[in-house]
Amino acid sequence: MSKESISKVYLILEKIEYIEQIVENNGGIVKSLEDSVTLRPAILMHLTAIAEQFNKLKKDHANDILSAFDDKDVKGMYDVRTYIAHEYEGVNLSIVEWIVRNGLPKFKKQCQEIINNATKEYK
């Protein structure tokens, strides 16, 4: 695992934690997504950033890291990024809610495991 690839995993984790903070500070996922001025755009932007980091890992052929994630989950995240970018006004909020509620905790756990293993590797 290269340090550059690990830094991308740190960024994914950071964006997940930002989304968690938004949700926690504003009454939950649904309430946060209802705010079309500030909170929803912030969540969507962080989801886009997460997908971009996965795409960079793919372009860097960081298969050692990507193998820790389910291929379908990573593809789904990138598909959501594409949908957000091209159909912004028509984003299906129930899908976004599902990702925040179910997908991000899974990604977070996987990122933490990768970081823990990398930390051991570099000691």
Helices and strands as residue ranges (DSSP letters): H 3-25, H 29-34, H 39-59, H 63-66, H 71-86, G 88-90, H 93-98, I 99-103, H 104-122
